[in-house]
Amino acid sequence: MKKWLCFLVVGLMAVSCVPSAEAQLGSSMQWATREFDLEFPGGPLESLIEQIHEQVPELNVIVEEEARNIEVQSLKFHNIVVASVLEAIEELLEPAIDVGPSNGPIEATTPVILIRVKRGQMRTAAFATKNISEDKNGDTLRELIEFSIQALPNSQGRQKPKLSLHASTGIMIVTADEEQLVLIAQVIELLGGESRLLPAKPGVSGPGPGMMGSSTGSSYGTPIGVPGPPHIPQGKPAGIEKR
């Protein structure tokens, strides 16, 4: 009898040491409400996410490849939770990225959080740069364009444009947002005087024909999503009569 009583006592002690399912679930969900401090010196988005993951190892985040190198300014947080940090990042980098699950808010039950580039903001255009002087071709032209892009407002919240130059023909293919494309066209025009946007593909709807500040007078069309220059009427101003 004593032997069976000993087995019963040992069994009850073992059961009492095993946490309940509710306790295990509660422990696994604590990362969503866990507060931590975060000080980020500035750098690519991927480095920031890695630093957050060090504080919250349970967090599962997928950063799309095109979003990894987006520059983020220095950040400093005290007693903050994961959802608040990610919301702040999304607001800071608007409109470049989208943060969160496929639907609904970020919660403890969210298995994976996605950080993606908003592709709807990007456009692709072709530029003819053959007439730009040789000393401004290649790497120098690329550096001048990138320098100009940094002057745009909210440049840290923008995806960097992709530039590809075909040296022998002078054709440059650019993928960027609408405002970046307009600025790139202006830079190319100032450097060469005759650089121009190539026409959009036939059958693709877009803005009406017209040059973007070109001095050639050619009837090339602007790329989709890029507005042409405002029309400036020639001659005397309306309402003023010559006496």
LUMDRENTI-871260 format. One record per residue (C-alpha): x, y, z; residue in one letter. Coordinates in steps of 0.25 Angstrom, whole numbers, padded with zeros to 4 digits, always signed. Example, Ala and Ser with C-alpha at 12.3 -4.5 7.8 and 13.67 -1.06 7.14 Angstrom:
2
+0049-0018+0031a+0055-0004+0029s
END
This chain:
243
+0000+0000+0000m+0011+0009+0004k+0018+0006-0010k+0005+0010-0017w+0004+0023-0009l+0018+0027-0013c+0016+0025-0028f+0003+0034-0027l+0010+0045-0020v+0022+0045-0030v+0012+0045-0041g+0004+0057-0036l+0017+0064-0034m+0021+0062-0048a+0008+0066-0054v+0008+0079-0045s+0022+0082-0052c+0016+0082-0066v+0010+0095-0070p-0004+0095-0076s-0007+0097-0090a-0012+0111-0087e+0000+0115-0079a+0009+0110-0091q+0000+0118-0101l+0001+0130-0092g+0016+0129-0091s+0018+0128-0106s+0009+0140-0108m+0017+0149-0099q+0026+0155-0110w+0014+0163-0115a+0013+0171-0102t+0028+0170-0098r+0034+0184-0097e+0048+0187-0101f+0057+0199-0104d+0063+0201-0118l+0074+0210-0123e+0077+0209-0138f+0088+0218-0143p+0083+0218-0157g+0085+0209-0169g+0078+0199-0178p+0064+0194-0174l+0070+0180-0174e+0079+0184-0162s+0068+0190-0154l+0060+0177-0155i+0071+0169-0151e+0073+0178-0139q+0058+0177-0135i+0059+0162-0137h+0070+0162-0126e+0061+0168-0116q+0049+0159-0120v+0054+0145-0126p+0040+0140-0127e+0037+0150-0138l+0036+0144-0152n+0039+0155-0162v+0041+0154-0177i+0047+0166-0184v+0045+0166-0199e+0059+0167-0206e+0056+0180-0213e+0052+0186-0199a+0065+0182-0192r+0074+0193-0196n+0064+0205-0194i+0071+0215-0185e+0065+0217-0171v+0069+0229-0162q+0074+0228-0148s+0063+0223-0138l+0062+0223-0123k+0050+0216-0115f+0048+0213-0101h+0038+0203-0095n+0032+0200-0109i+0025+0187-0114v+0028+0181-0128v+0015+0186-0134a+0018+0200-0131s+0032+0199-0136v+0027+0193-0150l+0016+0204-0151e+0026+0215-0149a+0035+0209-0159i+0023+0208-0169e+0019+0222-0166e+0033+0227-0168l+0036+0220-0181l+0022+0224-0187e+0020+0222-0199p+0031+0212-0201a+0027+0200-0194i+0016+0192-0188d+0017+0185-0174v+0008+0175-0168g+0001+0162-0171p-0008+0160-0183s-0020+0165-0175n-0023+0170-0161g-0014+0177-0151p-0001+0171-0145i-0004+0162-0133e+0002+0151-0125a-0005+0141-0134t+0001+0147-0147t+0011+0136-0152p+0019+0144-0162v+0020+0159-0164i+0023+0163-0179l+0031+0176-0182i+0029+0179-0197r+0031+0189-0207v+0019+0196-0213k+0021+0193-0227r+0009+0202-0232g+0018+0214-0229q+0029+0210-0239m+0030+0213-0254r+0040+0209-0264t+0044+0218-0276a+0055+0218-0286a+0064+0231-0289f+0073+0234-0300a+0086+0240-0295t+0095+0238-0307k+0097+0254-0309n+0102+0255-0295i+0117+0258-0295s+0126+0246-0293e+0132+0252-0280d+0118+0251-0274k+0114+0237-0279n+0115+0224-0271g+0118+0224-0256d+0118+0240-0256t+0104+0241-0261l+0099+0230-0251r+0106+0238-0240e+0100+0251-0244l+0086+0245-0245i+0087+0238-0231e+0092+0251-0225f+0080+0259-0231s+0070+0248-0226i+0075+0250-0211q+0070+0265-0212a+0056+0260-0213l+0047+0262-0201p+0045+0249-0193n+0057+0243-0201s+0059+0233-0189q+0045+0227-0191g+0047+0225-0206r+0052+0212-0213q+0065+0216-0220k+0063+0216-0235p+0070+0205-0244k+0078+0211-0255l+0084+0202-0267s+0092+0209-0278l+0095+0203-0291h+0109+0209-0294a+0109+0207-0309s+0095+0213-0312t+0094+0222-0300g+0080+0216-0297i+0077+0217-0282m+0066+0209-0275i+0061+0215-0262v+0051+0209-0252t+0047+0219-0242a+0035+0226-0236d+0028+0237-0244e+0035+0249-0237e+0048+0242-0239q+0046+0240-0254l+0043+0255-0256v+0055+0259-0249l+0064+0249-0256i+0058+0254-0270a+0062+0268-0265q+0076+0265-0261v+0079+0257-0275i+0073+0269-0282e+0082+0279-0275l+0094+0271-0278l+0092+0268-0292g+0082+0278-0298g+0076+0268-0306e+0073+0256-0297s+0059+0251-0299r+0049+0241-0294l+0046+0230-0304l+0031+0227-0308p+0023+0218-0299a+0020+0204-0305k+0008+0204-0316p-0005+0201-0310g-0002+0205-0296v-0010+0216-0291s-0003+0228-0284g-0002+0243-0285p-0003+0250-0298g+0009+0252-0307p+0019+0263-0304g+0033+0265-0300m+0038+0267-0286m+0046+0279-0287g+0053+0274-0300s+0059+0284-0309s+0058+0275-0321t+0043+0278-0324g+0041+0263-0327s+0028+0257-0324s+0032+0246-0315y+0023+0242-0304g+0025+0242-0289t+0025+0229-0281p+0013+0224-0274i+0010+0232-0262g+0020+0243-0265v+0013+0256-0268p+0018+0265-0279g+0022+0280-0277p+0011+0290-0275p+0007+0297-0288h+0012+0312-0288i+0004+0320-0298p+0013+0329-0307q+0010+0343-0311g+0004+0355-0303k-0003+0352-0289p-0018+0351-0290a-0026+0364-0286g-0014+0373-0290i-0016+0381-0302e-0005+0389-0309k-0007+0404-0310r
END
